[in-house]
Amino acid sequence: MQRKLPMSESTLQILEQVAEEASSDERRVSPMQIAALLVEDAAKGLAEQLQQD
């Protein structure tokens, strides 16, 4: 699988673990969904820091 967001194997493994924990029988969460949430959260935090400076 080719990822659109390059990352190390160890990071992907962490995302896979988190996705597995967040998934249930009714809802499947992918590692890339977790990655997208983390990127959005980090971008929001950076934007807030820039506004404070």
MODELLER restraints for C-alpha pairs under 7 A, 6 or more apart:
rsr = mdl.restraints
at = mdl.atoms
rsr.add(forms.Gaussian(group=physical.xy_distance, feature=features.Distance(at['CA:15:A'], at['CA:31:A']), mean=4.92, stdev=0.5))
rsr.add(forms.Gaussian(group=physical.xy_distance, feature=features.Distance(at['CA:15:A'], at['CA:34:A']), mean=6.52, stdev=0.5))
rsr.add(forms.Gaussian(group=physical.xy_distance, feature=features.Distance(at['CA:15:A'], at['CA:35:A']), mean=6.91, stdev=0.5))
rsr.add(forms.Gaussian(group=physical.xy_distance, feature=features.Distance(at['CA:16:A'], at['CA:31:A']), mean=4.98, stdev=0.5))
rsr.add(forms.Gaussian(group=physical.xy_distance, feature=features.Distance(at['CA:19:A'], at['CA:29:A']), mean=5.34, stdev=0.5))
rsr.add(forms.Gaussian(group=physical.xy_distance, feature=features.Distance(at['CA:19:A'], at['CA:30:A']), mean=5.54, stdev=0.5))
rsr.add(forms.Gaussian(group=physical.xy_distance, feature=features.Distance(at['CA:19:A'], at['CA:31:A']), mean=5.20, stdev=0.5))
rsr.add(forms.Gaussian(group=physical.xy_distance, feature=features.Distance(at['CA:19:A'], at['CA:34:A']), mean=6.48, stdev=0.5))
rsr.add(forms.Gaussian(group=physical.xy_distance, feature=features.Distance(at['CA:22:A'], at['CA:29:A']), mean=6.39, stdev=0.5))
rsr.add(forms.Gaussian(group=physical.xy_distance, feature=features.Distance(at['CA:23:A'], at['CA:29:A']), mean=5.09, stdev=0.5))
